Amino acid sequence: MSGALSLEGRVILVAGAAGGLGSAATVACAQAGATVVLLGRKVAPLNRVYDAARAVGPEPVLYPLDLEGASPDDFDELGQRIEADLGRLDGLLHCAAEFKGLTPLQH
C-alpha cells in the first residue's frame, strides 16, 4: 500500500488492543501496512485480534500486560523488547480504559 494514508513500515503499539476501539484500531493500522504491537491484559482476546490483524496486514506482535498493575520495570522491559524485536516505535494508540458507568466530568 502506498500513499498519504499508508502506515507501511511503521510500528504502532495499541494499548487495550482487545477492546472494541482497540481491536478496530489494530485492524485498521494493519490494513494500512503497520506492524502492530497488541498490548492487553488477556491473551485469549488478544489472540483473536492478532488473527484478524494478521489476515489483513503484517505479522502483529502480542504483548500481554495489565497496565493497572504494571511497574516502571515492566514498562522498561516493554520498551527494550520493542527496540530489540522491531527496532523502534513510531506510534502509540491508548485505547485501554475501564468504564464502570457515568460519572461527573471532573472525575
Biopython code that builds the backbone (N, CA, C, O; Angstrom):
import numpy as np
from Bio.PDB.StructureBuilder import StructureBuilder

atoms = [
    (1, "MET", "N", (0.858, -1.170, 0.000)),
    (1, "MET", "CA", (0.000, 0.000, 0.000)),
    (1, "MET", "C", (0.900, 1.228, 0.000)),
    (1, "MET", "O", (1.883, 1.273, 0.740)),
    (2, "SER", "N", (0.585, 2.203, -0.802)),
    (2, "SER", "CA", (1.339, 3.444, -0.796)),
    (2, "SER", "C", (0.374, 4.607, -0.801)),
    (2, "SER", "O", (-0.814, 4.442, -1.079)),
    (3, "GLY", "N", (0.883, 5.775, -0.495)),
    (3, "GLY", "CA", (0.033, 6.950, -0.463)),
    (3, "GLY", "C", (0.082, 7.636, 0.878)),
    (3, "GLY", "O", (0.764, 7.185, 1.799)),
    (4, "ALA", "N", (-0.647, 8.732, 0.982)),
    (4, "ALA", "CA", (-0.615, 9.564, 2.180)),
    (4, "ALA", "C", (-1.155, 8.852, 3.411)),
    (4, "ALA", "O", (-0.750, 9.173, 4.529)),
    (5, "LEU", "N", (-2.052, 7.902, 3.236)),
    (5, "LEU", "CA", (-2.663, 7.240, 4.385)),
    (5, "LEU", "C", (-1.973, 5.930, 4.749)),
    (5, "LEU", "O", (-2.445, 5.213, 5.631)),
    (6, "SER", "N", (-0.877, 5.611, 4.093)),
    (6, "SER", "CA", (-0.178, 4.366, 4.337)),
    (6, "SER", "C", (0.610, 4.407, 5.646)),
    (6, "SER", "O", (1.228, 5.417, 5.983)),
    (7, "LEU", "N", (0.578, 3.303, 6.369)),
    (7, "LEU", "CA", (1.419, 3.125, 7.560)),
    (7, "LEU", "C", (2.469, 2.049, 7.297)),
    (7, "LEU", "O", (3.063, 1.505, 8.227)),
    (8, "GLU", "N", (2.685, 1.754, 6.030)),
    (8, "GLU", "CA", (3.630, 0.713, 5.655)),
    (8, "GLU", "C", (4.998, 0.982, 6.272)),
    (8, "GLU", "O", (5.532, 2.087, 6.178)),
    (9, "GLY", "N", (5.554, -0.052, 6.905)),
    (9, "GLY", "CA", (6.859, 0.060, 7.519)),
    (9, "GLY", "C", (6.860, 0.700, 8.897)),
    (9, "GLY", "O", (7.917, 0.818, 9.516)),
    (10, "ARG", "N", (5.712, 1.112, 9.387)),
    (10, "ARG", "CA", (5.612, 1.741, 10.711)),
    (10, "ARG", "C", (5.322, 0.682, 11.773)),
    (10, "ARG", "O", (4.765, -0.376, 11.478)),
    (11, "VAL", "N", (5.708, 0.983, 13.006)),
    (11, "VAL", "CA", (5.429, 0.128, 14.154)),
    (11, "VAL", "C", (4.522, 0.916, 15.091)),
    (11, "VAL", "O", (4.896, 1.981, 15.583)),
    (12, "ILE", "N", (3.330, 0.383, 15.332)),
    (12, "ILE", "CA", (2.326, 1.051, 16.155)),
    (12, "ILE", "C", (1.943, 0.151, 17.326)),
    (12, "ILE", "O", (1.589, -1.009, 17.118)),
    (13, "LEU", "N", (2.008, 0.665, 18.548)),
    (13, "LEU", "CA", (1.560, -0.063, 19.734)),
    (13, "LEU", "C", (0.129, 0.368, 20.035)),
    (13, "LEU", "O", (-0.169, 1.560, 20.097)),
    (14, "VAL", "N", (-0.752, -0.611, 20.220)),
    (14, "VAL", "CA", (-2.134, -0.332, 20.597)),
    (14, "VAL", "C", (-2.359, -0.896, 21.998)),
    (14, "VAL", "O", (-2.416, -2.112, 22.181)),
    (15, "ALA", "N", (-2.485, -0.008, 22.986)),
    (15, "ALA", "CA", (-2.802, -0.405, 24.352)),
    (15, "ALA", "C", (-4.309, -0.603, 24.445)),
    (15, "ALA", "O", (-5.076, 0.263, 24.025)),
    (16, "GLY", "N", (-4.735, -1.726, 24.988)),
    (16, "GLY", "CA", (-6.154, -2.048, 25.024)),
    (16, "GLY", "C", (-6.606, -2.625, 23.689)),
    (16, "GLY", "O", (-7.737, -2.405, 23.255)),
    (17, "ALA", "N", (-5.711, -3.364, 23.046)),
    (17, "ALA", "CA", (-5.962, -3.868, 21.694)),
    (17, "ALA", "C", (-7.128, -4.843, 21.613)),
    (17, "ALA", "O", (-7.686, -5.027, 20.530)),
    (18, "ALA", "N", (-7.513, -5.465, 22.704)),
    (18, "ALA", "CA", (-8.585, -6.467, 22.656)),
    (18, "ALA", "C", (-9.975, -5.865, 22.834)),
    (18, "ALA", "O", (-10.973, -6.554, 22.618)),
    (19, "GLY", "N", (-10.059, -4.599, 23.221)),
    (19, "GLY", "CA", (-11.362, -3.956, 23.386)),
    (19, "GLY", "C", (-11.965, -3.550, 22.049)),
    (19, "GLY", "O", (-11.358, -3.748, 20.997)),
    (20, "GLY", "N", (-13.141, -2.993, 22.098)),
    (20, "GLY", "CA", (-13.843, -2.606, 20.874)),
    (20, "GLY", "C", (-13.083, -1.594, 20.048)),
    (20, "GLY", "O", (-12.828, -1.831, 18.867)),
    (21, "LEU", "N", (-12.715, -0.465, 20.642)),
    (21, "LEU", "CA", (-11.964, 0.565, 19.934)),
    (21, "LEU", "C", (-10.567, 0.069, 19.576)),
    (21, "LEU", "O", (-10.089, 0.287, 18.463)),
    (22, "GLY", "N", (-9.923, -0.593, 20.518)),
    (22, "GLY", "CA", (-8.568, -1.092, 20.289)),
    (22, "GLY", "C", (-8.492, -2.117, 19.179)),
    (22, "GLY", "O", (-7.563, -2.083, 18.371)),
    (23, "SER", "N", (-9.452, -3.031, 19.122)),
    (23, "SER", "CA", (-9.418, -4.050, 18.067)),
    (23, "SER", "C", (-9.679, -3.431, 16.701)),
    (23, "SER", "O", (-9.047, -3.819, 15.719)),
    (24, "ALA", "N", (-10.599, -2.477, 16.623)),
    (24, "ALA", "CA", (-10.864, -1.795, 15.350)),
    (24, "ALA", "C", (-9.635, -1.000, 14.901)),
    (24, "ALA", "O", (-9.283, -1.013, 13.721)),
    (25, "ALA", "N", (-8.991, -0.316, 15.833)),
    (25, "ALA", "CA", (-7.790, 0.453, 15.506)),
    (25, "ALA", "C", (-6.659, -0.463, 15.070)),
    (25, "ALA", "O", (-5.918, -0.140, 14.141)),
    (26, "THR", "N", (-6.522, -1.599, 15.735)),
    (26, "THR", "CA", (-5.479, -2.559, 15.386)),
    (26, "THR", "C", (-5.645, -3.047, 13.959)),
    (26, "THR", "O", (-4.689, -3.047, 13.183)),
    (27, "VAL", "N", (-6.853, -3.463, 13.611)),
    (27, "VAL", "CA", (-7.111, -3.969, 12.267)),
    (27, "VAL", "C", (-6.913, -2.861, 11.232)),
    (27, "VAL", "O", (-6.359, -3.113, 10.163)),
    (28, "ALA", "N", (-7.356, -1.647, 11.534)),
    (28, "ALA", "CA", (-7.177, -0.525, 10.599)),
    (28, "ALA", "C", (-5.692, -0.230, 10.378)),
    (28, "ALA", "O", (-5.273, 0.003, 9.244)),
    (29, "CYS", "N", (-4.900, -0.237, 11.437)),
    (29, "CYS", "CA", (-3.465, 0.003, 11.299)),
    (29, "CYS", "C", (-2.805, -1.104, 10.485)),
    (29, "CYS", "O", (-1.956, -0.838, 9.634)),
    (30, "ALA", "N", (-3.199, -2.339, 10.752)),
    (30, "ALA", "CA", (-2.645, -3.465, 9.989)),
    (30, "ALA", "C", (-3.021, -3.353, 8.512)),
    (30, "ALA", "O", (-2.183, -3.580, 7.640)),
    (31, "GLN", "N", (-4.269, -3.004, 8.232)),
    (31, "GLN", "CA", (-4.709, -2.825, 6.847)),
    (31, "GLN", "C", (-3.901, -1.743, 6.147)),
    (31, "GLN", "O", (-3.643, -1.833, 4.946)),
    (32, "ALA", "N", (-3.504, -0.724, 6.891)),
    (32, "ALA", "CA", (-2.724, 0.371, 6.324)),
    (32, "ALA", "C", (-1.239, 0.022, 6.215)),
    (32, "ALA", "O", (-0.446, 0.836, 5.742)),
    (33, "GLY", "N", (-0.858, -1.183, 6.649)),
    (33, "GLY", "CA", (0.505, -1.662, 6.468)),
    (33, "GLY", "C", (1.396, -1.634, 7.683)),
    (33, "GLY", "O", (2.570, -1.993, 7.580)),
    (34, "ALA", "N", (0.889, -1.222, 8.836)),
    (34, "ALA", "CA", (1.717, -1.143, 10.040)),
    (34, "ALA", "C", (1.913, -2.514, 10.679)),
    (34, "ALA", "O", (1.048, -3.387, 10.598)),
    (35, "THR", "N", (3.065, -2.680, 11.311)),
    (35, "THR", "CA", (3.271, -3.795, 12.222)),
    (35, "THR", "C", (2.716, -3.319, 13.561)),
    (35, "THR", "O", (3.162, -2.306, 14.100)),
    (36, "VAL", "N", (1.748, -4.050, 14.090)),
    (36, "VAL", "CA", (1.043, -3.610, 15.291)),
    (36, "VAL", "C", (1.476, -4.444, 16.498)),
    (36, "VAL", "O", (1.505, -5.674, 16.442)),
    (37, "VAL", "N", (1.809, -3.755, 17.585)),
    (37, "VAL", "CA", (2.094, -4.400, 18.861)),
    (37, "VAL", "C", (0.795, -4.368, 19.649)),
    (37, "VAL", "O", (0.301, -3.293, 19.990)),
    (38, "LEU", "N", (0.237, -5.538, 19.942)),
    (38, "LEU", "CA", (-1.039, -5.644, 20.647)),
    (38, "LEU", "C", (-0.774, -5.782, 22.138)),
    (38, "LEU", "O", (-0.219, -6.785, 22.587)),
    (39, "LEU", "N", (-1.170, -4.775, 22.900)),
    (39, "LEU", "CA", (-0.968, -4.755, 24.339)),
    (39, "LEU", "C", (-2.319, -4.897, 25.021)),
    (39, "LEU", "O", (-3.265, -4.182, 24.688)),
    (40, "GLY", "N", (-2.414, -5.812, 25.971)),
    (40, "GLY", "CA", (-3.657, -6.006, 26.698)),
    (40, "GLY", "C", (-3.465, -6.991, 27.832)),
    (40, "GLY", "O", (-2.414, -7.616, 27.970)),
    (41, "ARG", "N", (-4.511, -7.116, 28.644)),
    (41, "ARG", "CA", (-4.439, -7.964, 29.841)),
    (41, "ARG", "C", (-4.606, -9.444, 29.555)),
    (41, "ARG", "O", (-3.929, -10.275, 30.161)),
    (42, "LYS", "N", (-5.495, -9.778, 28.645)),
    (42, "LYS", "CA", (-5.910, -11.177, 28.482)),
    (42, "LYS", "C", (-5.469, -11.727, 27.133)),
    (42, "LYS", "O", (-5.723, -11.135, 26.084)),
    (43, "VAL", "N", (-4.798, -12.884, 27.190)),
    (43, "VAL", "CA", (-4.211, -13.475, 25.996)),
    (43, "VAL", "C", (-5.266, -13.951, 24.996)),
    (43, "VAL", "O", (-5.107, -13.731, 23.795)),
    (44, "ALA", "N", (-6.325, -14.590, 25.456)),
    (44, "ALA", "CA", (-7.327, -15.135, 24.517)),
    (44, "ALA", "C", (-7.943, -14.042, 23.631)),
    (44, "ALA", "O", (-7.992, -14.217, 22.413)),
    (45, "PRO", "N", (-8.415, -12.917, 24.198)),
    (45, "PRO", "CA", (-8.937, -11.863, 23.324)),
    (45, "PRO", "C", (-7.857, -11.253, 22.422)),
    (45, "PRO", "O", (-8.134, -10.889, 21.279)),
    (46, "LEU", "N", (-6.634, -11.143, 22.934)),
    (46, "LEU", "CA", (-5.542, -10.633, 22.099)),
    (46, "LEU", "C", (-5.279, -11.561, 20.917)),
    (46, "LEU", "O", (-4.982, -11.098, 19.816)),
    (47, "ASN", "N", (-5.387, -12.860, 21.142)),
    (47, "ASN", "CA", (-5.192, -13.819, 20.052)),
    (47, "ASN", "C", (-6.220, -13.635, 18.941)),
    (47, "ASN", "O", (-5.891, -13.763, 17.761)),
    (48, "ARG", "N", (-7.462, -13.334, 19.311)),
    (48, "ARG", "CA", (-8.499, -13.101, 18.296)),
    (48, "ARG", "C", (-8.185, -11.861, 17.461)),
    (48, "ARG", "O", (-8.354, -11.863, 16.242)),
    (49, "VAL", "N", (-7.730, -10.808, 18.128)),
    (49, "VAL", "CA", (-7.369, -9.584, 17.407)),
    (49, "VAL", "C", (-6.121, -9.831, 16.558)),
    (49, "VAL", "O", (-6.015, -9.333, 15.437)),
    (50, "TYR", "N", (-5.187, -10.595, 17.095)),
    (50, "TYR", "CA", (-3.991, -10.975, 16.338)),
    (50, "TYR", "C", (-4.399, -11.633, 15.024)),
    (50, "TYR", "O", (-3.904, -11.257, 13.961)),
    (51, "ASP", "N", (-5.294, -12.608, 15.090)),
    (51, "ASP", "CA", (-5.729, -13.318, 13.884)),
    (51, "ASP", "C", (-6.371, -12.373, 12.879)),
    (51, "ASP", "O", (-6.117, -12.474, 11.679)),
    (52, "ALA", "N", (-7.208, -11.451, 13.366)),
    (52, "ALA", "CA", (-7.879, -10.504, 12.478)),
    (52, "ALA", "C", (-6.869, -9.556, 11.828)),
    (52, "ALA", "O", (-6.977, -9.250, 10.641)),
    (53, "ALA", "N", (-5.894, -9.094, 12.602)),
    (53, "ALA", "CA", (-4.887, -8.184, 12.063)),
    (53, "ALA", "C", (-3.965, -8.914, 11.080)),
    (53, "ALA", "O", (-3.611, -8.371, 10.033)),
    (54, "ARG", "N", (-3.591, -10.113, 11.415)),
    (54, "ARG", "CA", (-2.695, -10.903, 10.549)),
    (54, "ARG", "C", (-3.356, -11.197, 9.211)),
    (54, "ARG", "O", (-2.672, -11.302, 8.193)),
    (55, "ALA", "N", (-4.674, -11.330, 9.202)),
    (55, "ALA", "CA", (-5.399, -11.626, 7.965)),
    (55, "ALA", "C", (-5.354, -10.466, 6.973)),
    (55, "ALA", "O", (-5.568, -10.669, 5.778)),
    (56, "VAL", "N", (-5.075, -9.244, 7.458)),
    (56, "VAL", "CA", (-5.136, -8.080, 6.567)),
    (56, "VAL", "C", (-3.823, -7.306, 6.470)),
    (56, "VAL", "O", (-3.730, -6.345, 5.706)),
    (57, "GLY", "N", (-2.807, -7.713, 7.235)),
    (57, "GLY", "CA", (-1.574, -6.936, 7.224)),
    (57, "GLY", "C", (-0.377, -7.727, 7.703)),
    (57, "GLY", "O", (-0.423, -8.955, 7.781)),
    (58, "PRO", "N", (0.711, -7.013, 8.029)),
    (58, "PRO", "CA", (1.929, -7.670, 8.512)),
    (58, "PRO", "C", (1.694, -8.420, 9.822)),
    (58, "PRO", "O", (0.723, -8.173, 10.538)),
    (59, "GLU", "N", (2.605, -9.333, 10.111)),
    (59, "GLU", "CA", (2.513, -10.128, 11.348)),
    (59, "GLU", "C", (2.552, -9.219, 12.570)),
    (59, "GLU", "O", (3.534, -8.507, 12.778)),
    (60, "PRO", "N", (1.486, -9.233, 13.390)),
    (60, "PRO", "CA", (1.473, -8.427, 14.623)),
    (60, "PRO", "C", (2.349, -9.062, 15.701)),
    (60, "PRO", "O", (2.852, -10.173, 15.540)),
    (61, "VAL", "N", (2.518, -8.332, 16.800)),
    (61, "VAL", "CA", (3.282, -8.810, 17.942)),
    (61, "VAL", "C", (2.369, -8.745, 19.158)),
    (61, "VAL", "O", (1.738, -7.718, 19.407)),
    (62, "LEU", "N", (2.293, -9.839, 19.919)),
    (62, "LEU", "CA", (1.493, -9.873, 21.147)),
    (62, "LEU", "C", (2.354, -9.487, 22.342)),
    (62, "LEU", "O", (3.495, -9.931, 22.470)),
    (63, "TYR", "N", (1.791, -8.650, 23.220)),
    (63, "TYR", "CA", (2.478, -8.298, 24.460)),
    (63, "TYR", "C", (1.435, -8.197, 25.571)),
    (63, "TYR", "O", (0.885, -7.123, 25.815)),
    (64, "PRO", "N", (1.160, -9.327, 26.250)),
    (64, "PRO", "CA", (0.207, -9.280, 27.364)),
    (64, "PRO", "C", (0.790, -8.506, 28.546)),
    (64, "PRO", "O", (1.899, -8.787, 29.000)),
    (65, "LEU", "N", (0.025, -7.530, 29.035)),
    (65, "LEU", "CA", (0.451, -6.732, 30.183)),
    (65, "LEU", "C", (-0.770, -6.044, 30.766)),
    (65, "LEU", "O", (-1.558, -5.439, 30.038)),
    (66, "ASP", "N", (-0.925, -6.136, 32.074)),
    (66, "ASP", "CA", (-2.002, -5.436, 32.766)),
    (66, "ASP", "C", (-1.473, -4.066, 33.171)),
    (66, "ASP", "O", (-0.673, -3.956, 34.100)),
    (67, "LEU", "N", (-1.914, -3.032, 32.481)),
    (67, "LEU", "CA", (-1.407, -1.684, 32.749)),
    (67, "LEU", "C", (-1.659, -1.234, 34.179)),
    (67, "LEU", "O", (-0.857, -0.497, 34.752)),
    (68, "GLU", "N", (-2.769, -1.674, 34.758)),
    (68, "GLU", "CA", (-3.116, -1.240, 36.106)),
    (68, "GLU", "C", (-2.100, -1.710, 37.142)),
    (68, "GLU", "O", (-1.806, -0.988, 38.095)),
    (69, "GLY", "N", (-1.567, -2.903, 36.964)),
    (69, "GLY", "CA", (-0.626, -3.443, 37.933)),
    (69, "GLY", "C", (0.825, -3.378, 37.482)),
    (69, "GLY", "O", (1.708, -3.894, 38.168)),
    (70, "ALA", "N", (1.087, -2.747, 36.334)),
    (70, "ALA", "CA", (2.444, -2.718, 35.798)),
    (70, "ALA", "C", (3.340, -1.763, 36.583)),
    (70, "ALA", "O", (2.901, -0.718, 37.062)),
    (71, "SER", "N", (4.590, -2.148, 36.697)),
    (71, "SER", "CA", (5.587, -1.335, 37.396)),
    (71, "SER", "C", (6.448, -0.606, 36.360)),
    (71, "SER", "O", (6.401, -0.930, 35.174)),
    (72, "PRO", "N", (7.227, 0.368, 36.806)),
    (72, "PRO", "CA", (8.166, 1.012, 35.874)),
    (72, "PRO", "C", (9.094, 0.008, 35.185)),
    (72, "PRO", "O", (9.447, 0.190, 34.020)),
    (73, "ASP", "N", (9.488, -1.046, 35.895)),
    (73, "ASP", "CA", (10.330, -2.080, 35.287)),
    (73, "ASP", "C", (9.605, -2.807, 34.162)),
    (73, "ASP", "O", (10.220, -3.164, 33.157)),
    (74, "ASP", "N", (8.290, -3.032, 34.325)),
    (74, "ASP", "CA", (7.510, -3.681, 33.270)),
    (74, "ASP", "C", (7.497, -2.824, 32.004)),
    (74, "ASP", "O", (7.620, -3.349, 30.897)),
    (75, "PHE", "N", (7.350, -1.510, 32.166)),
    (75, "PHE", "CA", (7.342, -0.614, 31.010)),
    (75, "PHE", "C", (8.723, -0.525, 30.376)),
    (75, "PHE", "O", (8.845, -0.426, 29.155)),
    (76, "ASP", "N", (9.764, -0.559, 31.203)),
    (76, "ASP", "CA", (11.125, -0.560, 30.684)),
    (76, "ASP", "C", (11.368, -1.813, 29.852)),
    (76, "ASP", "O", (11.963, -1.743, 28.776)),
    (77, "GLU", "N", (10.909, -2.957, 30.350)),
    (77, "GLU", "CA", (11.063, -4.210, 29.613)),
    (77, "GLU", "C", (10.300, -4.158, 28.289)),
    (77, "GLU", "O", (10.801, -4.625, 27.266)),
    (78, "LEU", "N", (9.096, -3.595, 28.304)),
    (78, "LEU", "CA", (8.317, -3.439, 27.075)),
    (78, "LEU", "C", (9.115, -2.630, 26.048)),
    (78, "LEU", "O", (9.226, -3.032, 24.890)),
    (79, "GLY", "N", (9.663, -1.502, 26.467)),
    (79, "GLY", "CA", (10.444, -0.673, 25.556)),
    (79, "GLY", "C", (11.666, -1.399, 25.019)),
    (79, "GLY", "O", (11.982, -1.303, 23.834)),
    (80, "GLN", "N", (12.349, -2.123, 25.889)),
    (80, "GLN", "CA", (13.532, -2.868, 25.468)),
    (80, "GLN", "C", (13.183, -3.969, 24.470)),
    (80, "GLN", "O", (13.916, -4.197, 23.507)),
    (81, "ARG", "N", (12.062, -4.648, 24.705)),
    (81, "ARG", "CA", (11.658, -5.718, 23.779)),
    (81, "ARG", "C", (11.245, -5.168, 22.428)),
    (81, "ARG", "O", (11.566, -5.751, 21.392)),
    (82, "ILE", "N", (10.529, -4.037, 22.432)),
    (82, "ILE", "CA", (10.154, -3.412, 21.158)),
    (82, "ILE", "C", (11.419, -2.999, 20.396)),
    (82, "ILE", "O", (11.531, -3.233, 19.193)),
    (83, "GLU", "N", (12.355, -2.392, 21.098)),
    (83, "GLU", "CA", (13.618, -1.976, 20.471)),
    (83, "GLU", "C", (14.362, -3.180, 19.901)),
    (83, "GLU", "O", (14.827, -3.140, 18.762)),
    (84, "ALA", "N", (14.476, -4.254, 20.690)),
    (84, "ALA", "CA", (15.226, -5.433, 20.259)),
    (84, "ALA", "C", (14.532, -6.155, 19.096)),
    (84, "ALA", "O", (15.195, -6.581, 18.150)),
    (85, "ASP", "N", (13.210, -6.293, 19.162)),
    (85, "ASP", "CA", (12.486, -7.078, 18.166)),
    (85, "ASP", "C", (12.123, -6.291, 16.915)),
    (85, "ASP", "O", (12.110, -6.844, 15.815)),
    (86, "LEU", "N", (11.824, -4.985, 17.079)),
    (86, "LEU", "CA", (11.300, -4.207, 15.958)),
    (86, "LEU", "C", (12.148, -2.980, 15.611)),
    (86, "LEU", "O", (11.962, -2.374, 14.556)),
    (87, "GLY", "N", (13.070, -2.620, 16.490)),
    (87, "GLY", "CA", (13.980, -1.530, 16.203)),
    (87, "GLY", "C", (13.496, -0.138, 16.562)),
    (87, "GLY", "O", (14.304, 0.782, 16.691)),
    (88, "ARG", "N", (12.195, 0.031, 16.726)),
    (88, "ARG", "CA", (11.652, 1.358, 17.031)),
    (88, "ARG", "C", (10.154, 1.255, 17.293)),
    (88, "ARG", "O", (9.540, 0.201, 17.131)),
    (89, "LEU", "N", (9.596, 2.376, 17.701)),
    (89, "LEU", "CA", (8.155, 2.527, 17.855)),
    (89, "LEU", "C", (7.781, 3.855, 17.209)),
    (89, "LEU", "O", (8.300, 4.901, 17.598)),
    (90, "ASP", "N", (6.888, 3.820, 16.230)),
    (90, "ASP", "CA", (6.504, 5.027, 15.501)),
    (90, "ASP", "C", (5.240, 5.682, 16.031)),
    (90, "ASP", "O", (5.022, 6.873, 15.811)),
    (91, "GLY", "N", (4.405, 4.920, 16.726)),
    (91, "GLY", "CA", (3.162, 5.495, 17.210)),
    (91, "GLY", "C", (2.557, 4.663, 18.325)),
    (91, "GLY", "O", (2.855, 3.479, 18.482)),
    (92, "LEU", "N", (1.698, 5.320, 19.093)),
    (92, "LEU", "CA", (1.019, 4.680, 20.227)),
    (92, "LEU", "C", (-0.442, 5.111, 20.224)),
    (92, "LEU", "O", (-0.747, 6.302, 20.178)),
    (93, "LEU", "N", (-1.332, 4.143, 20.273)),
    (93, "LEU", "CA", (-2.759, 4.407, 20.450)),
    (93, "LEU", "C", (-3.150, 3.864, 21.813)),
    (93, "LEU", "O", (-3.021, 2.668, 22.074)),
    (94, "HIS", "N", (-3.627, 4.744, 22.680)),
    (94, "HIS", "CA", (-4.018, 4.319, 24.025)),
    (94, "HIS", "C", (-5.533, 4.129, 24.047)),
    (94, "HIS", "O", (-6.293, 5.082, 24.221)),
    (95, "CYS", "N", (-5.953, 2.875, 23.867)),
    (95, "CYS", "CA", (-7.372, 2.525, 23.854)),
    (95, "CYS", "C", (-7.759, 1.761, 25.108)),
    (95, "CYS", "O", (-8.892, 1.291, 25.216)),
    (96, "ALA", "N", (-6.844, 1.626, 26.056)),
    (96, "ALA", "CA", (-7.112, 0.886, 27.284)),
    (96, "ALA", "C", (-7.895, 1.767, 28.250)),
    (96, "ALA", "O", (-7.457, 2.856, 28.619)),
    (97, "ALA", "N", (-9.047, 1.278, 28.647)),
    (97, "ALA", "CA", (-9.877, 2.024, 29.592)),
    (97, "ALA", "C", (-10.814, 1.060, 30.290)),
    (97, "ALA", "O", (-11.186, 0.018, 29.750)),
    (98, "GLU", "N", (-11.177, 1.425, 31.480)),
    (98, "GLU", "CA", (-12.189, 0.662, 32.206)),
    (98, "GLU", "C", (-13.323, 1.616, 32.499)),
    (98, "GLU", "O", (-13.141, 2.612, 33.199)),
    (99, "PHE", "N", (-14.486, 1.315, 31.968)),
    (99, "PHE", "CA", (-15.633, 2.197, 32.119)),
    (99, "PHE", "C", (-16.664, 1.517, 32.999)),
    (99, "PHE", "O", (-17.274, 0.528, 32.594)),
    (100, "LYS", "N", (-16.863, 2.036, 34.195)),
    (100, "LYS", "CA", (-17.788, 1.412, 35.142)),
    (100, "LYS", "C", (-19.122, 2.134, 35.224)),
    (100, "LYS", "O", (-19.982, 1.751, 36.016)),
    (101, "GLY", "N", (-19.308, 3.165, 34.423)),
    (101, "GLY", "CA", (-20.576, 3.888, 34.440)),
    (101, "GLY", "C", (-20.361, 5.381, 34.329)),
    (101, "GLY", "O", (-19.229, 5.865, 34.325)),
    (102, "LEU", "N", (-21.437, 6.085, 34.241)),
    (102, "LEU", "CA", (-21.363, 7.536, 34.117)),
    (102, "LEU", "C", (-20.920, 8.171, 35.424)),
    (102, "LEU", "O", (-21.381, 7.801, 36.504)),
    (103, "THR", "N", (-20.012, 9.140, 35.304)),
    (103, "THR", "CA", (-19.533, 9.888, 36.465)),
    (103, "THR", "C", (-19.458, 11.357, 36.079)),
    (103, "THR", "O", (-19.462, 11.679, 34.891)),
    (104, "PRO", "N", (-19.392, 12.248, 37.049)),
    (104, "PRO", "CA", (-19.238, 13.667, 36.717)),
    (104, "PRO", "C", (-17.958, 13.900, 35.909)),
    (104, "PRO", "O", (-16.974, 13.181, 36.088)),
    (105, "LEU", "N", (-17.967, 14.888, 35.033)),
    (105, "LEU", "CA", (-16.859, 15.173, 34.135)),
    (105, "LEU", "C", (-15.547, 15.377, 34.888)),
    (105, "LEU", "O", (-14.507, 14.923, 34.411)),
    (106, "GLN", "N", (-15.551, 16.031, 36.029)),
    (106, "GLN", "CA", (-14.319, 16.296, 36.749)),
    (106, "GLN", "C", (-13.644, 15.047, 37.258)),
    (106, "GLN", "O", (-12.482, 15.113, 37.660)),
    (107, "HIS", "N", (-14.314, 13.914, 37.261)),
    (107, "HIS", "CA", (-13.702, 12.655, 37.703)),
    (107, "HIS", "C", (-13.067, 11.969, 36.532)),
    (107, "HIS", "O", (-12.494, 10.890, 36.684)),
]
sb = StructureBuilder()
sb.init_structure("model")
sb.init_model(0)
sb.init_chain("A")
sb.init_seg("    ")
for serial, (resi, resn, name, xyz) in enumerate(atoms, 1):
    if name == "N":
        sb.init_residue(resn, " ", resi, " ")
    sb.init_atom(name, np.array(xyz, "f"), 0.0, 1.0, " ", f" {name:<3s}", serial, name[0])
structure = sb.get_structure()
